[in-house]
Amino acid sequence: MKVLFFFSFILILNTSIGQNVGIGTTTPKAKIDINGDMVLRNKTITLSDGLNENINTDTARFSHYTIVGPATVFEVGGITGGIDGRIVTFYNTSAYLMVIKHLSAGSNTSNQIHTGTGIDLSLSSYSSITFRYLSFDSLWHIVSTHNEWNPSTAGLWNANGNNIYNTNPGRVGIATNQPSEMLQVDTGSIKIGRGVWTTGISNTFLKFGDNDYVNIGEDEADDHLVMKAKNFVFKPSGVGYPGNVGIGISPSSVYKLQVNGNIFAYGSGINYGTGFSGGGLQISANDHPNQTVLLDGKSIQAFGGTTAFAVPTPKDFTLNPFGGKIQIGTLSSAASTSISFPNRLGNKISFWSSGPNNDFGIGLNSGNLQLYTAGFDRISFGNGNANSFNEAVGIISGGPTQGIYAPETGNLNIVPLGIIQFSFRTNGTGVQDVVITNVAGNMATGGYSNFSTISDDDYINFRINLDVSKCSNYTTVIAIGSPEFNGVNRFIIRALTNLFKTPTEATLEIRYGADGFSPTGNTAGSFEGSGRYILYGIK
């Protein structure tokens, strides 16, 4: 009471006379000049976990407050009792983080705190902070802070030899005052490694879990990112996210894996009973759970089950089930057939040629098995193996040399050219009713010539004009047929056939005759001749 009266008296005296007051000195240099120490008593203030708004320092006015009560991280949102120039210090005696909120919206505007950085400020356990109130903006401002080192509690950093560590159970935020994880970087990048580029391997890793089994970093070669783990699992981060992967490209919403570039698989492939063939790619589908297709370094195989590491159980395999061409061993895009084979032996079905057009096909059309070639190449039938072939017979299906060839006869080629049918009659007045018909092909041009007799009592010649262009490709053209006749019963008639071919003319000659026979002069009865001939070209 005496002390209070003394200070009151000093203040009244100083105010009334406008002089400096000295305590322990006769020459004060300020309004109050104390030559000695000064004791400012401490007040305990109880705060709760979480956010504390409008903390009451009005009821019990002190300059120093000791904080007790929090059992986890707590926050200071605002302080009452703000008077211009008032200084208040808080001491955090809890074992938990103290967060000073910047302009907390939950406190009255005159009780809010300005941290000076625009973000919240976090202080460790056994830390202190001093505020000063300014009427200029009616806010509390931070004058100073101190983070206490205390190894027995959750201090900010502790030392262990040359190492430092932190046992603080709170979270660390970089560019954020509300980290959601133990470490959160809100803005910017995290650098692991050298600040400037150099050659060589940095051998810096980010490790996960126990020991060194899961890590990611630069390894094996300069600028190579290497990920190591027992297994790798890629999962979508939530409902509605496909979890697709893109390599060299942003993945689409359709494919689980999309690669812009080449894929090389190296490892165990199909087991052929004597070992694995090489790296493989196994493909299975949900609607075919018991069947898998394996592509490896030398084969494509469909098999039962989900692994080909044992000798596989074969399954059926379909190529292009909806249509389209299949080309084997060739890059030609001009193939008109469904399956295109290369110009080599050793396939199940082999067509080959040294000609200008290696376009062959095999198929069914209206119940007929067809072998065909788009060029003038030779289709051969015979026997052999992957390294040799013995031709028994060959076919050239088009062009001037089309026909069937047999190597045993020196590649003699006999080609059917057509079938011709004719008829005529004679009597004492001459030749009448000549009919010439192409039954097959178009060898007969419709005309005839040299209908005459030779040695009037012996022969009559009948020549049918042929298409010379259809005969010119052959060394010889022969006619095989049966000339018929009737009407002369008392004579022995002979029928002969000849085919004449020159570069400009081709004719089929039929000769009828008998001793003492004079057909054009015979008035006793008419003579009728007819017949059908098959014409062949021979090379």
Buried (B, 14 or more C-beta within 10 A) or exposed (E): EEEEEEEEEBEEEBEEEEEEBBBEEEEBEEEBBEEEEEEEEEEEBEBEBEBBBBBEBEEEEBBBBBBEBBEEBBBBBBBBBBEEEBEBBBBBBBBBBBBBBBBBEBBEEBBBBBBEEEBBBBBBBBBBBBBBBBEEEBBBBBEEBBBBEBEEBBBBEBEEEEEEEEEBEBBBBEEBBEBEEEEBBEEEEEEEEEEEEEEEBBEEBEEEEEEEEBBBBBBEEEEEEEEBEEEEEEEEEEEEEEEBEEEEEEBEEEEEEBEEEEEEEEEBBBBEEEEBBBBBEBEBEEEEEEBBBBBBBEBEBBBEBEEBEEEBEEBEEEEEEEEEEEBEEBEEEEBEBBBBBBEEEEEEEBBBBEBEEBBBBBEEEEEEEEEBBBBBBBBBEEEEEEEEEEBEBBBBBEEEBBBEBBBEEEEEBBBEBBBBBBBBBBBEEEBEEBEBEBEEBEBBBEEBEEBEBEEEEBBBBBBBBBBBEBBBBBEEBBBEBEBEBEBBEEBEBBBEBEBEBEEEEBBBBBBBBBEEBBBBEBEEEBBBBBBBBBBBBEB
